[in-house]
């Protein structure tokens, strides 16, 4: 890790609606070591003059699937593990080059994969995982259609599988404990029907209340939390009542439930870009026809849901949830949200709010002293032009992760 001194840094981190006054930042040993004015470089310090840039913490995407190398998730499950591993490596390299220094995987990545990527000779984003998402029989991530008699155990042991199937409180508890045993940071449960699976219309409720409560208890027992895949207002309210704290998608939420979730201390993670691209590119990327037919059920309410949650005071983290060949659109979520939300709030979603959701406040999503030295330098002010964060990192002249220069210099 390189010792760096960033001078004349006008910080944009989502906490203010204007860039902060210029300061100097000293980065060393992978952390932000010091703030101040006229800081002096050491003998081997690299000095970066940021007077023509805007300085941000590394971005956080709080809803990804790094093992989803194709939008056809049943075909993805059948891929050999080495092919999935290399695909995930390439996916994460591209994410880092877009400025995402931390990503939260919502189903698929395993503890072993996380350890392997920590040992990568090439830098990758910091990976936060739930392990395999929990699905009931016929729920989201059960990729068997109505005429497929394949035993679930033949599918869920593969790296390319996004979830495991479990039914009843004992099985749910065992599956939850297995995720934590093998390295999960939190749990994910499929509490509603979904687009990319064949047997569960959007309005289906996943799992009983008793099963939901069991996952919440298992997570609490290890000091963690539960994220739930949710679309409908009924499913969201039920999940919040059962103690779920991370609400994924939420396209069909209504104002009363949004206020209830906010009062309960929840954080939502909308993922509008995935429905936009599933609609326009899904057929060419391998999305099955049964899934394509369900996309507009949730896509058309996406922007309205953002306004509802914002007015209710429900915090929203940044999420993309893209699959396979659609992943290059990861940064498109910024511009979509900026159509209806203040740009400051859109930036906060990928910094301070996402850090709170990952329970990593003070470590990521900030440039406070002691935080990981994750920094990006934008050539334009993102508060004035959010599109500087879009694309494949073209608007970023420097990307630094954990003090290591990924781009720049």
N, C-alpha and C positions, 0 to 999 in steps of 0.2 A: 504493500500500500504506500502511495506517494504522499509526502507532506505537501499540502497546497495552501496558498494564501489567495483568497478571492477578494480583490479590492473593489471599492465603489459598487457594492452589491445592493441593488434596489430589489428588495424581496417581495414576491407575490406568493402568498401561501393560503389565500382564501379567508383570512381573518380580517382583512380590510378591503375597502372598495377602491383604493388607490395604492400604487406601489409604496412601500415603506421608504423612509429616508435612507440614503446610502450609508452602508457600514462596511467594515472588513470582516471576513470570516476566515478563521484558521482551521484547517482540517488536518488531522493526524491520527494515526492508529485506527483508522476506520470510523472516527467520530468527529463531530463538530467540537472543537476544543475551546474556541474563544471567539467572542464578538468584540468589536471595538473600532476605534478610529486610528489611522496611521500606524497600524500594526506592522512590525518589522519582520521580514522573512529571515529564516535561519539559513545556514550555509547551503543546505541541499533542498531548500524549499522552491517549488515551482509557483510563480506568481501569475495569476490570471486577472487581468484588468477587465472588470465587467461593466465599465462605464457605458458601453454601447449595447448592453444586454439587460435582460430582466431575469432575476435569479429566483428559482423555485425549488422546493423540496422535490425529490424524486416522486413520480406519480404512483398511485396505488389503484390497481383494478381489483375490486373486491368480489368479482364474480367471473371466473374463467374456468375452462375445462382444458387443461394443457394436454391431456391424452386423447382428445377428440380430434383425430386427424382427418375425419370425414364426417359430413353431416348425416350419413347413414350410420346410426349408432349401433345397429345390429351387425353391420359389416365391420365396424370398428372393433367390436367385441371379439370377432373371429380372427383378427390380425395377430400374428405371433408377437410376443412381448418385445423382442429386439426391434422390430419395425415400429411399434408404438413408442418405444423409448427414444429412438432416433427422431421420430416425428415430434415428440414432445420437446426434445432438445432444440430442434429448429424453431418450433413455435415460440419457445421462451426466449431464444436469442432475438427473434424479431420483436417481441414485446419490449425487451430491454432497449433495443434500438429506437423504439418509439418513446422512450423516456419512462417506462414503467419499471421501477426498481423493486417493487413488491407486488405480488399477485396472490390472491386468495382463490384456491381451487375448490370448486363446489361439487366435486364428485368425479373420482377416477384416479387421481394421483395418489400414490401410496407412500407410506413412510420410507420404504426402501428406495423408491424413486427420489424422494426428497434428499435422503442421505447421499445417494449417488450424485445428484446434481450439485450438492454442496461441495463435492470433491472434483467437480468439473475443472479441467485446465483452462477453459474459456468462461468468462463471467456470464452469469444468468441472473434473472430476478430472484429476490428472496421469495421463498415459496411457503405459503400458509395453507394447510390442507384439512379437509374433513375425512380423508380416506374415501371409502366407497359410500355413496349416498344410500340411505335406507329406503326401500320401496316395499309396499305390500304386493302380494300376487296380483297381477293385472294393473299395477300402478305405474307411475312414471319411472323409467329405467328398466322395467320389465319389458324387454324387447320382443318377447314371443307374441305372435298374433294368435287369433282364436283357434287356429288349426295346428298350432305348433305344440307338440307334446314333449319337447326337449326338457329334461329335468333342469331345474334352476342351478343346481350345483355344477352342471357342465358348462355354465356360462360365466358365473360370477367370480371364478378364481382367476380370470384373465386380467392383465393390466389394462386392456382396452375397454373393459366394462366400466361404466360410470357408477353402477350401483350394485347392491346385493338385495335379494328378496328375503323378507322375514315377515312372519305372521304371528300375531298373538304376543302378549306381554313378555313371556319367557324368551321367545326368539328375538324379539326386539331388543331386550336387555342384553342378550348374548351378542347380538350383532353390534350394538353400541359399544360394549366393552371390548370387542375385537378391534374396532376402529382405534380406540384409544391405546389398546395394547400394542398395536402395530404402528403408532406414531401420529395419530390424528391430533390436530390442535383444537378441533370442535366437531360437532355432529351436524349432518345434513339429513333432513327427512322430507320425503315427497308427500306433502299434505294436500295436494290437489292434482287433478288431471293435467296432462301436458301435451305439448305440440309434437315432440320428437319420438313418442312412443305410441304403439298401435292400438291399445285396448282401453284407453282411459280418456274419454271426452273431458274437455276443460272443466266442466262443472262437477266432476266426480270429487268427492271428499276422500282423501287418503288417510288410512289408519283410523282407529277408534280414538276417542278422547283418552282412554286408559293407556293406549299405546303411545300417544303423544306425550302424556304426562310422564310415562316411564322413561322416554328419551331425555326429557328435561331433567329428571332426577339423576339419571346416569351421568349427564354432562355436569350437573352441579356437583356431583360427588367427586369429580376430578378438577373442580374449579373452572369449568368451561361453560359453554352455552350451545344452544341449538339454532341452526338456520333452517328455514322451511321454504320449500318451493310452493308458491301460492299465487293464485290469480283472482279468484272470486271473493267478493266481500264476505260471504258466509265462512269460507275457509280461513280467511285472514283473522276474522274476529275469534273463531274457535281456537286457532293456534295461539293467539295472544292470551286468551283465557287460560290456556294450558301451560303458559310460561315460555313460549317461544320468543326469542329476542331479536333475531335477524330475519327480516321479512323479504324474501326474494321475489322480484317482479312486481306484484301488486297492481297489475294493469286495471283491474275491475273494482278497485277499492272505492268506498263511498265516504263522504265527509265524516259521518258519525264514527265509523270504525277507524278512520285515520286519526281522529282526535283521541279515541280510546287507546290506540297503539302508542301515540305520543305520550299520553299520560302514564302509560305502563312502562315507559323507558325504552321502547323498541327503536330500532333503526331499520329503515327500508333500504333495499338495494334494487332500484329499477334497472332494467336492461333493454332499453328501447331499440338500440341499434340492431340487436339480434333479430327482432321481429321484422324490422325494416328490410334487412338483407335476406332473411328466410323467404320473405314474400317475393323479392326481386331476383334473387340468385339461387334460392334453395333448390329448384328443380334441376339446375345445371350442376349443382354441387352434391347431388345424390340423396337429397331429402325425399323420402317416400311420399307417394301421392296422398296417403291417408293423413300424413302430417301437414302437407301443404294445405289441405282443406281446412285445417284448424287454425292456421296462422292469423287470419283476419279477425277471429273471435277475440283476440287480445291486442293485436297491433293497432286497431282503430281507436282504442281508448287510451293509448299510451300517454300522449301529451296531456290529456285531460287529467290523468291520474297524477302527474307531476304537480299540476296546479292544486289539486285537492290536497295532496300531502304537504305541500308547501304552506298552504293557508292553514292547515291543521297544526303546523309546527312539528311535523314528523321529520326528523333528520333523514337525509338520503345520501348514501354512499354511492360511489361510481362503480358501475358494473357493465360488462359488455356481453358475456355469455355466448360468444360466437363459436361456431363449429367449423372445423376443417378449413376449406378454402376461403371462407368468409372472414377469417381472423384478421386479414390486413385492414379491415374496417374498424378495428378496435377503438381508435381515437375518434371515430365519427360520433360517438355518444356525446362528446363535448358540444358539438354544434347542434345536435338534436335538442338537448336540454336547454341550450341558450335561446331557443325559440320562445320559451315560456318562463324561464327562470332568470333571476339576476346572475350575471356572469360570476360575481363573487361566490355565490352559492354553488355554481357548477364547479368552480375550482376547488372549493372547500370539500366537495363530495369526493374528490380524488386526493385529498390531503388530510385535513384534520378529522373530518367525519369518518372516512375510511379507517384511519388509524384508531379511532375510538371503537369502531366496529370490530377490528381485529384485536382489540385490547392491547394495543401497542402504542398508546399515547406517550408522547415524549421521545419515542424512538424513531418513528417514521412519520411522514406527512408534516414535518416541521424542521426548521433549521436552528432550533434552540440548542444551547450548549448541552452536550451529552448525547444528542441524537445521532443516529447513524449518518455517516457522511454521504448521503444520497442527494445529489444536486443536479439540476438541469439549468442551462443558460439559454433563454429564448431570445431570438433576435428582434422580436416585437413584443409589445406589452400585451399579455393574454387578457388582461381586463378590458382592453380596447378592441382586441381582435383575437377571439378565442380560437380562430382557425389556425393560429400558429402552432397549436398542439395537435392538429389533425395530420392525416397522412402517415408517412413512415419515418417521422422524425426530421423531415427536411427543415423545419423551423427551429430546430435545436442545434446550436453550435457546440455545446458541451453536454455530455452526459457522464456523471460520476456516480458510481455505486459502491458504497462502503469504502470510500476514499480511493477507489481504483478508477482511473480515467478510461471510460469506454469509448468516448468520442471527444475529439478536441485536441488542442495542443499543436 
